[in-house]
Amino acid sequence: MGDISRDSDTVELTAPPVFKYGERVISRYTIRNDGTYCGKDIGEVLARKGDVGFITSIGTFLQQYYIYAVEFIGSGHRVGMRGRELVSLDNLPPHVVEALGERVHELAGITAGDERV
């Protein structure tokens, strides 16, 4: 547990959660098993960068961070992730919508049958 980074200045719990139940999100990073996911080897990939999932629950960690349980569509894995590891597909900021242009319509069409953007 020595590799857990605890930023003493950061307390996310003073604000409401960034994501909501059922919200579509995309993983910003490849997530590997750190030993807490039963039935998978340590280091095995649980979610790849770009995988799409849905927020299924919201918890806390160290009385400091929100942890979002994300059900990934392609793999069926439910993985606990920090907000900084996710990007919403349902609530894109205006500058991102502008930068994506026509591609934003592709993202809006991602459904439970799709795995990755």
N, C-alpha and C positions, 0 to 999 in steps of 0.2 A: 504494500500500500504506500510505499515511499514515493511513488511517482504521481500521486494525486496532487495537482496544483491547486492550492487554496489561496486565492487573491483576497487578502484580508480587507481590502478597500471595496470589493465588489459584493453587494448584497442585492440580488435580483428580487428578493421577496418583498422589498419595500414598494414595488410596483406590481400591477396585475400581470398575469402571464402574457407573453407576446403572442402565443398561438391559442386557438380555441379547439374544443373537441370536434372531431370530424374534419378539421381543416386539412387540405391537401398540402403536402410539403415535399421538398426535394432535399436529398442529402448533399451537403457541400463537401463531404469527405468520405473516403472509404473507411468503414468501421469494422474493426476486428474484435474477436472475442478476447476479453481481458481475463477470462476465467470465471466470469459471473453468469455466462449463458450456458445453461445445462444442456448436455448432449452434443456439444460442439467442442472441438479442440481449441486450446489457447492459440490465438493467432489466426484462426479460421475467419474468413470474411463473412460478415453478417449483412452488410449493406455496402454497396459500391457508390462512389461519387456519381450523382445523377439519378440514383434510384428514387422512385416516387412512392410515397406512403401517406397514411392518414394518422392524425393524432387520435389515440384511443384513450389516453389518460394523462393526467398531469399530477406530478408529485414534487417532492422537494428533496434536496440532498445537503447535508451539513448545515441545515437551517440558513442556507445562503443562496442556493441555486434552484431554479425550476428544472425538473427533469420531465421530458415529454416522452411518453411511450408511443413509438411510431410503428405501425403495422405496415411493413413493406409489401407491396402488391406482388412483385415478381417472386420473391423468396418465401413469403409468408412469415418471415421472422418479425417478432415484436422486439424492438430494441429501445432502450432508454437513452435519450440523447439530450444534450444541452441545446438551448436556443441558438447559440452561435454556430452550431453544426447544421442548422436547417435554414431553408428559405421557403417562404409561403408561396404557393402557386395560386391561391385564392385571393390574396391581398397584396398584389405587387405594387410597390411604390410608383408614383407617376413618372419619375425619371427613368425607371426600368421599363415601364410600358412604352415610353417614347423611344428608348434605345432599341428595344426589340422590334418595333415597327409591326409588320405583318406577322412575324413569328409569334406574337402574343396570342393570336387566334389558335395556333397549334397547341400552345401550352394550355389554353382555356379548354381545349377539347380532350385533355388527358382524362381517362376514366379508369375504372377498376380493372379493365382488360389490358391496359398498357403497363409496361414495366419501367421504361426509362425515357427521358426526354431526348 
